[in-house]
Every structure is written in structure tokens, then in C-alpha cells.
Amino acid sequence: MDYRILVINPGSTSTKIAVFHGQTPLMQKTIRHSGEELAPFGAIMDQAPFRRRCVEEALAGFDLTTLDAVCARGGMLPPCPSGAFAVDGDMIGYLAAITQGAHASNLGCVVARDIAEPLGIPAFVYDPVAVDEMPPMARITGIPELPRRMMGHALNTRAMAIRCAETVLHRPLDRCRLIVLHLGGGASVRLFIGGKMVDDELLFAPERCGGIAAEQLVGLCFSGKYDRAGVMKLVRGRGGLLAHLGTSDAMEVERRMARGDERARLVYDAMLYTAAKSIGAMAAAAGGDIDRIILTGGIAHSAYVADYLTKKVRFIAPVEVMAGEFEMEALAAGAARVLSGRETAHRFRDLAKGE
């Protein structure tokens, strides 16, 4: 059966929505939110009624009673397994209490619930940013107070892992060993074994600093040049290509390279070199037994990027280029798997209890 599912993906200055009938999008829209519109809201969750109105206005003329479910991008839940979570009041209350480091994706569960509830249909979040399936050994660092935690591109990387398992390897995800590199404004590489995301690294990217020397970072923090907010911006938002080249647009960097800008080429290649090293690290963690390496995210559209990385890592395993970001499709497909009984949605109260 093909289900009709509304998907909602809130970002910091936009809300993406789409309605899927099976795998076919019936409509897709990106709702832009200006700084002036968002300025009156103190906390992220205060934006929920405004975002809901925007979504409902964008859906004007569409018969909402034909929907089978609403599925949103999930936010900063406690560390959780992959898959679907049924939205409930406990989840919304937990996310509403987050005042530091709040992420716009936290809004997804509220907007989804508020639209789904009057229709009498379920609301889910799927593969939230907090998916963390690392085994204990992978968490330990040299500082006990700073264990590793997985956070980031769960939705797109797992969607591409599932697609590769089904369409390339023709077997279930839990019987595949995959490395997925996501290259967008941020970048991460994830290792999939037994159907789970068991390790990852966040990378040097267009707007991210990636791994840097701890002693140098400590020195910068106490240099007097930056306050806490300033350092956080260097790490996430103003680092990476933007810090080096004044732009986070990878295609602009490639245009500079084509015009002979050797500084642009050096920095860009350094970003890709770091990504290749991290793929190698994931392969080592898997004992070298990898079925496929997948390149995804917007920057994977670049032939230069795909060629550079393929030459570096193809000795590990064949490389599949699955360029683009497929978060909307992944949300719809995840909700459909729950509705069809192929997956069971997790309950937030079990997560909160550590079950």
C-alpha cells in the first residue's frame, strides 16, 4: 500500500515540507523565514505556533484528511537508536526544556503533532540528529569527562545506507558493512555494521572546523580574542572553507580553482584529504571488511570531489556516488515502513528510562 505522508524539516531560517504518495512527491515547498519574522521569539520552541501557521498556509488547498501520517526531522533527544519515534507529550516537554544549544529540528515534533492530532493520524520523528549507536569502546577518550557522542547526519547517511543495501548489494542493511561520507555545509563519515551506526567522525567542511589539536584550541579559548560564542562559531558556522577562503560555497571554490587560484585548490584538497583519511579510519575500525563506500550530500555532485575521493579510497571497497540530500524522501520512507509494519516506532518514555 502506498501511504500519503506529510514530511516536515525545520531549519534555522527555513521549513521544508513535502507530501509523498508512496515514493512520489505530490508537492514540495521551502518556506523561508526572515530574521525579522524570527526576531520576536526568544527560545527555539517559541517558534512552534508560527512555524505551524506557515506550514498550514503553504498547504492551503491540499486536503489534509487524505494524509496517513506526519513525519518530521527529529531534534536533540537523548542519545537514541535509529528509526522512528512516536511523538508524545514527554518528547515535546523534554525538547522544550532545552535552552542551550537548541537546534531548529527540535521544532519538528511539535509541528507534526499539532497537525496530526486533529486529523487522528500518527506523528513521528525519524532518525533524529541524536541517533547514537556507538559501542562502549568507541566512546572512551583520554579525558573521562569528555566521552565521544554521535550527533549529526543520521537521516541522510542511513537513508543512503538502506538504498545501497537494497539496490546495489541486494541484501538487508543488517547484513552489510558500509562507510557513508556526507559532504554538505557540515561533513561526517559513518560506519554501519549490523544495521547500526557504530562509529563516526565530524570533518573539516565548508562551515566546520573538523578535528583540531586540543592544545591549540585551549590556547585559542584563553587568548582573549574570543568569548565562548565566538569560539563556538569558529567550530561550527564560521570555520572550514569559510574561514580560509571567505566562502562556504564549494562550487565557488571550484570556480576559483578553474581560474588558477592555487590557494583555493590547496584548501579544498585539504578538506577532501581529511575526508579520505577519515574513511580509512572507519575501515580500520571495521577490520578492513567493507562492502561499499558511499559518497553523499550536496558536494558529492562535484565530479572533482567524486574523482578525488574515489582514487584515494577505492582500494578499501567499491565506491558508490549517491549525491544529494534525501532527507525528505527518507522521512517519508521511514514513516511508511512503520505504517506497513516493517518497523516498530520507539517510545520516548522508554528512551528516557534508558530501555
HUJO-V148652 format. One record per residue. N is the residue number from 0. RES is the residue in three letters. NEAR is the number of other C-alpha atoms within 10 Angstrom. Layout:
n: [N/N]
res: [RES/RES]
near: [NEAR/NEAR]
//
This chain:
n: [0/1/2/3/4/5/6/7/8/9/10/11/12/13/14/15/16/17/18/19/20/21/22/23/24/25/26/27/28/29/30/31/32/33/34/35/36/37/38/39/40/41/42/43/44/45/46/47/48/49/50/51/52/53/54/55/56/57/58/59/60/61/62/63/64/65/66/67/68/69/70/71/72/73/74/75/76/77/78/79/80/81/82/83/84/85/86/87/88/89/90/91/92/93/94/95/96/97/98/99/100/101/102/103/104/105/106/107/108/109/110/111/112/113/114/115/116/117/118/119/120/121/122/123/124/125/126/127/128/129/130/131/132/133/134/135/136/137/138/139/140/141/142/143/144/145/146/147/148/149/150/151/152/153/154/155/156/157/158/159/160/161/162/163/164/165/166/167/168/169/170/171/172/173/174/175/176/177/178/179/180/181/182/183/184/185/186/187/188/189/190/191/192/193/194/195/196/197/198/199/200/201/202/203/204/205/206/207/208/209/210/211/212/213/214/215/216/217/218/219/220/221/222/223/224/225/226/227/228/229/230/231/232/233/234/235/236/237/238/239/240/241/242/243/244/245/246/247/248/249/250/251/252/253/254/255/256/257/258/259/260/261/262/263/264/265/266/267/268/269/270/271/272/273/274/275/276/277/278/279/280/281/282/283/284/285/286/287/288/289/290/291/292/293/294/295/296/297/298/299/300/301/302/303/304/305/306/307/308/309/310/311/312/313/314/315/316/317/318/319/320/321/322/323/324/325/326/327/328/329/330/331/332/333/334/335/336/337/338/339/340/341/342/343/344/345/346/347/348/349/350/351/352/353/354]
res: [MET/ASP/TYR/ARG/ILE/LEU/VAL/ILE/ASN/PRO/GLY/SER/THR/SER/THR/LYS/ILE/ALA/VAL/PHE/HIS/GLY/GLN/THR/PRO/LEU/MET/GLN/LYS/THR/ILE/ARG/HIS/SER/GLY/GLU/GLU/LEU/ALA/PRO/PHE/GLY/ALA/ILE/MET/ASP/GLN/ALA/PRO/PHE/ARG/ARG/ARG/CYS/VAL/GLU/GLU/ALA/LEU/ALA/GLY/PHE/ASP/LEU/THR/THR/LEU/ASP/ALA/VAL/CYS/ALA/ARG/GLY/GLY/MET/LEU/PRO/PRO/CYS/PRO/SER/GLY/ALA/PHE/ALA/VAL/ASP/GLY/ASP/MET/ILE/GLY/TYR/LEU/ALA/ALA/ILE/THR/GLN/GLY/ALA/HIS/ALA/SER/ASN/LEU/GLY/CYS/VAL/VAL/ALA/ARG/ASP/ILE/ALA/GLU/PRO/LEU/GLY/ILE/PRO/ALA/PHE/VAL/TYR/ASP/PRO/VAL/ALA/VAL/ASP/GLU/MET/PRO/PRO/MET/ALA/ARG/ILE/THR/GLY/ILE/PRO/GLU/LEU/PRO/ARG/ARG/MET/MET/GLY/HIS/ALA/LEU/ASN/THR/ARG/ALA/MET/ALA/ILE/ARG/CYS/ALA/GLU/THR/VAL/LEU/HIS/ARG/PRO/LEU/ASP/ARG/CYS/ARG/LEU/ILE/VAL/LEU/HIS/LEU/GLY/GLY/GLY/ALA/SER/VAL/ARG/LEU/PHE/ILE/GLY/GLY/LYS/MET/VAL/ASP/ASP/GLU/LEU/LEU/PHE/ALA/PRO/GLU/ARG/CYS/GLY/GLY/ILE/ALA/ALA/GLU/GLN/LEU/VAL/GLY/LEU/CYS/PHE/SER/GLY/LYS/TYR/ASP/ARG/ALA/GLY/VAL/MET/LYS/LEU/VAL/ARG/GLY/ARG/GLY/GLY/LEU/LEU/ALA/HIS/LEU/GLY/THR/SER/ASP/ALA/MET/GLU/VAL/GLU/ARG/ARG/MET/ALA/ARG/GLY/ASP/GLU/ARG/ALA/ARG/LEU/VAL/TYR/ASP/ALA/MET/LEU/TYR/THR/ALA/ALA/LYS/SER/ILE/GLY/ALA/MET/ALA/ALA/ALA/ALA/GLY/GLY/ASP/ILE/ASP/ARG/ILE/ILE/LEU/THR/GLY/GLY/ILE/ALA/HIS/SER/ALA/TYR/VAL/ALA/ASP/TYR/LEU/THR/LYS/LYS/VAL/ARG/PHE/ILE/ALA/PRO/VAL/GLU/VAL/MET/ALA/GLY/GLU/PHE/GLU/MET/GLU/ALA/LEU/ALA/ALA/GLY/ALA/ALA/ARG/VAL/LEU/SER/GLY/ARG/GLU/THR/ALA/HIS/ARG/PHE/ARG/ASP/LEU/ALA/LYS/GLY/GLU]
near: [8/13/20/23/27/30/28/30/26/24/18/12/13/15/22/18/20/20/25/23/18/16/16/12/16/13/13/16/14/15/18/14/15/10/9/7/12/16/9/10/12/10/13/21/23/14/18/19/14/13/22/19/13/15/20/14/12/15/18/9/8/13/8/17/11/11/20/21/25/29/33/34/27/29/25/21/19/17/19/21/18/21/23/25/26/20/25/17/13/13/21/19/11/15/23/17/11/16/12/8/8/17/19/22/25/30/30/30/31/26/26/25/25/15/21/22/13/9/15/12/14/20/29/28/30/28/29/28/24/21/27/24/20/19/11/10/8/15/14/14/11/7/8/9/8/10/12/19/17/22/17/21/26/23/25/23/30/24/20/28/25/21/17/23/22/13/9/11/15/12/13/14/21/13/15/23/22/29/30/29/30/30/27/21/20/21/25/25/26/28/28/25/18/13/20/20/25/20/24/28/23/22/24/26/28/29/24/24/24/20/12/11/7/9/9/9/13/10/10/14/16/11/10/8/9/14/12/9/9/13/16/14/15/17/19/18/18/21/22/27/25/19/16/15/15/12/16/22/16/20/13/12/22/18/12/15/16/12/10/11/13/12/14/21/16/11/16/22/16/15/20/20/16/16/27/19/14/21/26/18/18/23/21/13/14/18/9/14/14/20/17/22/27/25/27/26/25/17/23/23/17/14/11/13/18/19/12/15/21/21/11/16/18/13/10/18/18/13/20/18/20/21/19/18/21/17/25/25/20/25/31/29/20/23/32/25/16/17/18/12/9/10/14/15/20/19/16/22/13/9/16/15/7/10/8]
//
